[in-house]
Amino acid sequence: MDKNEIVIAGYSETPVVFRSGRSAYDFAGEALASLLAATGIEKDAIDGLSVTVPLSEAPNPFFAVYVTEALGLSPTWLNYGGIGGCSATGGVARAMSAIRDGYCEVAVVLSADAPSTSWRANYGAFRGEFQDPVGVQGPPAMFGLLMSRYAHQFDLKEEALGKIAITQREHALLNDNALAKFRTPLTMEDYKASRVIADPLKVLDSVMFCDGANAFLVTTRARAEAMGLKKMARPAAYAELTNVNGNVACPDITETGFARIAPKLYAKAGLKPSDIAMFHPYDDFTIAVLMQFEDFGFCERGEGSDFVLANDLSFRGDLPLNTGGGQISAGQPGLASGGLNLAEAVRQLFGEGGARQVDNPKNALVTGIGVIPYGRNWGTSAAMILEV
């Protein structure tokens, strides 16, 4: 194996907290300190940094620069990730490119946000009256529309969405970093009785904003070994697509970018869907999880409900799903959320899953979703396959 291949050689994740009263800078410092403690490396060894745009500090075009000052870093390569929930996996991919091109040698991919404490987001676009129309109350309404359209075209079973929520809640019960209020059991009766917030989408189909951060150490295998690091996860493949069907005025909103990039991703990794040991999809809403089972070839399009109901998705099952609880049952730390799913995948590959550890975690498929415009599918679709 090439000693210069690029790996994730460390990770850290803060507990997620509701209305912490802290800033994204504060959480970034905690995540970096935890990463340094976990890996034992010196801070001055870090010469590359990728930072995710936070909702709590927007609009701030210089946030990434200010983070370097706050953390006492002097990187030779700096990236500011603006693709939402894709920014963590996308940041790892971009850090890998920077290392290959010689811009840096040891990069940290850092995401921190505190939207339940400070909300400064502005979803306005070049045609704001269409992109974010008055009366549409953010992502739940967008996904409610998507869910309605999917149910019109295909067989959408309420019990399948409920099973996704319940499975991930069972995993969150074993995750000390999960939001405290989500560490309570959930039944199908609870799910079905939960109030509708964007017909037909229920509150238990949805994430809850909170505050938190995560960080990843990206470097070559040779450099990691020289720094004394033993555990590593290799990104075997990465692919992303933004604005699927962008040249179509009125596209089918159930067609996602994942369906386009999945064949490329599997080809790069030399794998097929049946080879995937764990699935960590971006899960801001249950319908997004169900649709990704289809898009990544675990079942045919329109068969997601039957697939979910027929398979064991627990950490003990054939296809473990978001074994830390995902965002739906651990909490969504704003635009640091993509790193939450990635951190759990790396944790499992490192064999550090504790009571929820997956048997034989040979690989993991992690995805990200970035923004959802009104009347279209989500903006960016990104996916990464990691191997030990």
N, C-alpha and C positions, 0 to 999 in steps of 0.2 A: 504494500500500500504506500502511496506517495506521501512522504513525510511533510510535504509542503501543501497538501490538500487543506482546505479551509474548514474549520469546525466551530461549533459553539462549545466553548470550554468552561463556561460558568453561567449561572443565572441567579437572579434574586427577585423577590416579590414581596411587597409590603402587604399586610392585612388591608382589606378594603373597609372603609369606614364611611358612614353616612353623616354628613355635615360635621366634618372633622374640625373646621375652623382653621385649617392649615392651607398653605399655598402649594402650587405645583412645584415651586422651587424647593420647598421643604421636603416634599415627598421624593423629589429627584435626589436630594442629598441622602435621604434614608436608603433609597434603593441602591445608590452607588456605594455607600458605606457597607451595606449588607453584601454587595457583590465582592468588594475588596476583602471583606472578612471571610467569605465563603471560598474564595480562590487563593487568598494569601498573597496576591500580587501587590506591588507598589503602585500607587496612583500615578506616579510619573511615567510608568510604563505605557500608559494609555496615550496614544497619539492620533486616535480617530474617534469621532463621536457622531452618532445619528440621534436626533431628537425629534419626537413627535409633536405636532402642533396641538396644544391643549385648548379645550373649550374655555377653561377658567381664566386663561391669560389672553384670550383673543380680544381685539385684533392687535397682535404684536409681531411685526415682521422680523424683529431682531431677537425673538425669544431664545433661539438656539445660541446666539452669541452671548446673551446674558446668562444662560445656563453655564457656559464655560467659566464665566467670571464667578458665579455663585459656587461652583464646585472646585474652583482652583485648577482648571485644566487648560492646556495650551495645545490643542490638536492641530495637526497638519492637514487634516481632512475633516470637514464638517458638513453634515447633511441635515436638512430640515424637512421631515416627512409630513406632507400634507394630503395623504390619501386615507385619512381616517383610520378605521379599524384594520386597514392593510399596512399601516405604517411600521409595525413591528417586524412582520415577515419581510416587507419591502425594505426596511432598514437593514436587516441582516443581509439580504441579497445585494444591496448597494454597498454595504461594508465589504462584502466578499469581492466585489468588483474593484473597490478602492485598494484593497490589499493586493490583489493580483496586479494592478497597475502601478503599485509602488507608492501610493499616496500616504499610506500608513501601514503599520504592522500589527498593532493591537487596538481594536476598535470596541467601543461600547455602544450598544443600541439601547437607548433609554427613553422610556415613555412615562410621563407623570401628568396627572390631571386631578382637579378637585372641583368638578362641576356642581356637586351638591352643596358646596360652600360658596362658590362664586361662579355665576353663569354669565358669560360675556359673549356668547356665540351670536353670530349674525349670518343667517343662511342666505342672505340676499345674493342675487346673481345678476347677470347682464339683463335679464328680463324677470325681475323679482316677482312681478304680479303673476307670472306663470310658474316659476320655479318654486316659490314659497307663497302661494296665494293666501289672502286673508281668510281666516276661518279654519284653515287646516292646521291642526294642533300638533305639528311636528311628526317625527318618525312613526308613532303609533297609527296615525291616520293614513300615512303612506303605505304601511304594511297591512293595515286593514283593507285598503283598496286592493293591494296585491293578493291578499288572502281571498277576498271576494271573487276576484277574477280567476284565481286558481280553482276555487270551488265550482265556478261556472263551467270551466273546461274539463275538470277531472273529478275523481272521487276523493273528496277530502273528508276523512273520518275524525270526528271530535276526539275519539278515544286515542287516536294515534298522536295527536298534538298533546293530549294529556299524558300519555306515556313518556314522551320526551321530557316534559316538565317534571314528572315524578321521578324518572330515572336520574336526571341531573340533580334534583333535590336530594335524593339518596346519597349521591356522591358528595354534595356539599356538606352533609352531616358529618363526613369524615375529613373535612378540610378546615383547619383552624384559621386559615386566612379568609374564609368566606364571611360575608356580611352576617352579623350576629342574628338578625331577624330571620335569615334564611336557614338557620341551623335548627329547623323544626320540621318534623315529618309532613309529607303532603300526600293526600289520597286522591283517587279519581273523583270522589264526591266533592272534595274541596275544589278541584280544578273546574269541574262542571258548574259549580255554584258561584265561581268567581265572577265579578261584575264585568260586563262588556264596556270597553272604553273606546273602541273604534270598530263598530259592527263589521264583521263578527269577532274581532280580536278581543280577547279577554285580558284582564290584568295579569293573570298567571301565564299568558303567552308572552309576556313582556319582561324586559330587563328593568332594573332600578338603578338610576344614577347614584354613584357614590364617589369616594375619593381614594386614590391609591397610585402605585407606581410599580414598574418592573424594569429589569435591566439584564442585558446579555453580553457576554464577553465573546468576541469573534476574533479569531486569529488562525494562524496555520497550526497544523498538528505538531510540526517540529518545534515551533515557538512555545506552544502549550506545554509540550513535554519538557522543554528547557526550563520553563517556569515551575515545573514540578506538578503540573496538573494531570490527573489520571483519567477523569471522566470526560467524555466528549460525545457530541452528537453531530453527525455530518449532514449538512443540507445536500441531499442527493439531487434535488430538482426544485426549481422555482419557476412560476409563470404568473403573469398578471394581464388583465385587460381592463381598460377604462372606457366607459360609455358604449356598452354593447349596443349594436344596431343604431349607432349614432347617426347614420345617414338615412334612417327611416323615420318619416314624420310621425307615424302612428304605429309603433311596433307592438308586438305581443309582449306584454310586460312580464309574462311568466318565463320568457326566454332570458337566461342569465349568462354572464360572462364565464361562469364556471364551466358550462357545457362546452364552450369554445376552447378553454385552456386545458381541460382535463386530459384529452388525448396527448397533448404535447407534454404535459407533466409526467404522465405515466411512461411515455416513450423515453424521456430523459433519464428517469430513474430505472428503467428496465423492469417495471412492475405492471401488474394489472390489479383491478379492484379487489380481487380475492386475496391478494398478497398483503393488503393493508392490515396491520395489527391493531391500530387504534385510530379513531377519528375524532379530531378536535376542531369542528367547524365553528366559524364565527356565528354566534347564536343570540343576536339581539332580540329575535322573535322566533317562536317555535316553527312558524311556517318556513323560515329561512333554512332551518336545520333539515326539515322534511324535504325541501326542494333540493338541497345539496346531496342527499342520499341518491337522488335521481341523477343529478348533474355529473356526479363522479362515478357513475356506472354501477352502483351497488344494486340498482334495480332500474327498470325502464321508466321513462317519463310518464307521470300520472299514476305510478304504482307505489309512491312513497308511503302512503298510509298503510297499505298491506305489508310492505317491507318492515316498517316500524313495529307493527303488531305481531309479526311472525318471528322476530329476532330478539335475542337477549342482548341488550345494549349496555348492561351493567359492566362494571370493571372486571367481573368474572366471566363475561359473555364472549361470544365469537367476534363482536365488533364493539369494543368499549367506546362509549360516547362521552366526551367532555368529562373526564374522570374526576376533575376538581369541582364539578358543579356547573362549569361554564359561567357565562355572564348572567344567564337566566336565574341561576340559583347561588352564585357566589357574589353577584353584583357587577355592575358595569362602571369601572373607573374612567368614565368619559372616553376620551380618545386614546387613553392608555389601554383600552379594553382588548385590542388585538394581541397585546403582550400577555394578557391573562391566559388565553388559550395556549399560546406558545410556551409560556412558563410551565404549564402543567404537562405539556408534551415532553419538554426537556427533563422535567422532574421524573417522569415515568421512565424515560430512556436511561436516566442516570440510576434508576433503581431506588429512588427516594420517595416513592408514593405512599409509604407507610401502610396504613390499614386498607387503603384502596389501590395498592400496587397491582398492576397488571402482570400476569404470567407471561414470560417470554416477550417483552416489549422490544421487538426487533426493529420496528419502524413506527412512524406516526405521520398522518396526514393532517396538516394544520391549514386553516383558511382564514381569510380576512374579507370583510365587506366595508366599503367606504362610501358613505352618503347614499341617500335615496331621493332622487328628484321626484316631484309630483307627476304622476301618470306615466312613469317609466320604471324600468328595473333599476336595481342599485348601481351606483356609479362605477366603482372599481371592484373587481373580483381578483383576489390574489390567493395563491396556494403554494405550500411548500411541503415536500416530503423529507423527513429527517430519518436517518438511520444510525444505528450504533456501530 
